[in-house]
Amino acid sequence: MAAILIAYGSTTGNTAYMAEHIGRTLSSAGHTVTVKDVGGVDAEGLCADYDVCLFGSSTWGDEDIELQDDFADFLPDMDKTGVKGKKTAVFGAGDSSYTHFCGAVDAIAEKLTEIGAAPVVEGLKIDGDPRSEQGDIESWAKDVLKAVA
C-alpha cells in the first residue's frame, strides 16, 4: 500500500472538506494517508516520506489567478518538498462565475510539472460547495488509486 500525502490550502473550508473526503476514500482502500494544511507546514522535505502527493487549493480573483493565501505562500517553495519524481495530482474548489475557474489547480499542476513531479490524473475542479459533489470527489480519488496501483 502507498503512503499518501494530501496538502491543501483552504479559506472557506471547501478545499479542506475535499482533502478530508479524498483522504477517507484513499484510507478506506488500505492506504496510509496524511492530510496537512499548508499553512502549518514547512515545505522543506515535506514529500520525502510519501509515494504519492496530492495538492489542493481554492482559487480567488477574476483578473488574475489567485491561489488561496497559504498556498500562494507555499507554491514558490514547492521545489524544496522533495516531490520530484513522485506521483502527484491536484484538486480544488472554485466558482465558475470567475474568469479563471479553479485556475489554482492548473497553476499548481504546471509548477509540479516544472519541478519534475509525475502527474497521474487530470486535476479535480469543483464548482461551489463540494458537499453536493461527493460522487465526483470519490470518483476522482478512485482514479488516483487506479493510477498509483
N, C-alpha and C positions, 0 to 999 in steps of 0.2 A: 504494500500500500504506500501511497505517496504522502509526503509531508507537504502541506499546502499552506501558504501564507495569503491572507486577504488583507490588504492595506487600503484604507479608504479615507476620504475627507468628506464630511457632511456638515451642513449648516442647519438645515431644517429637519434632518432626521431621515429623509427619504433614502439617501445613499447608504446610511448606516443600516436601515432596515434591509436594503438589498444585500449588503455584506453579510448580515446575520442569517438571512434566508438562504443565501448561497452556501454559507458555512454549514448550516444544518443539513442541506441536501448532500453536500460532499461528505460530511461526517457520517450520515446515515448509510453511505456506501462503504464505510470502513476506513476512510482516510483520516489522517491526523490533521486537523485544521486549527490554525491560529488566526484570529481576527484582531487587527490592530488599527486604531485611529492614527493617521499620520501626524496629527497634531501633538502626539505624545511619544514619538519615536525619533531615534537618531538614524539617519539614512545609512551611515557607515556600517557595512556588513549585514544589513537588515535581511537580505535574502540568502545569506550564506548557508543556512541550515535547512533550506527548503528545496524541494524538487520542482514545485510549481508556485508561481507568484501571480496573484490576481490583484488588480488595482482598480479602485473606483473613485469617481469624483462627480459632483454635481457641476453644472455649467451655469454661469451667470453672464449678463451683458448682452447687448444687442448689436453694438457696432463692432466689438471685438470679442473673441472667445476669452472668457474669464473663468479660470478654474476656481473651485472652492478655495477659500483663503488659505487653509492649512496645506492643501495640495499644491497650491501655487507656490508656496514657500518650499515645499518638498521636491517639486519637479526638477529644479536645477541641480539637485544633488543625487538624482536617481542613478547616475553613473557610479556612485560610491556604494550602492546597495549590494553589489555582487550579483546582479540579475543577468549579466552577460551569459549567454548560452542556456539560460533557464527557460522553461516553458511558461508562457505568460498569456494573460487575457485581460481585457479591460471592460468595465461596466460603469454605468452612471445614470443619473436621473436628470431630467431637464423639462423644459416647457417648449412645445413645438410652435408656440406663437412667436418665439425669438428666432432671429435670422440664423444663428448658429446652434440649432437644436442639438444638444448633447455634444457640442464641439470639444469638450474636455476629453471625451472618450477617444476621439480622433487624435487630439494633441498628445495624450499620454501614449497611445499606440505608436505614434510617429517617433516619440522620444525613445520608447523601448526598442524599436527597430534600429534607430540610430546608434544605440549603445550595445547592440548585438544580442538582444533577447530573441526568443523564438516564439512568436505568437502562434497559438494553437486553434483559435476560433475567432470569428468576427466579434467586434465589440457589441455589448448589450446596451441598448438605449431605451430607457423607459420614459414615457411622457406622463408627467404629473405624479400622482400618488402610486407608488409601486404596490401597495396593498391590493389594488384592483388588477394587478398583472402578475400574480403569484405563479400562474401556469407558465408564463413566458420566462420568468426568472428560473423556475425549476427546470424547464426545458433547456435553457442555456447552460445551467450548471451540469446537466446530464451530457450535453455536447462537450463540455470541458472534460468531463470524466472519460468519455469515449476517446478524446484526443490525447489524453495522458496515459491511457491504459497500455 
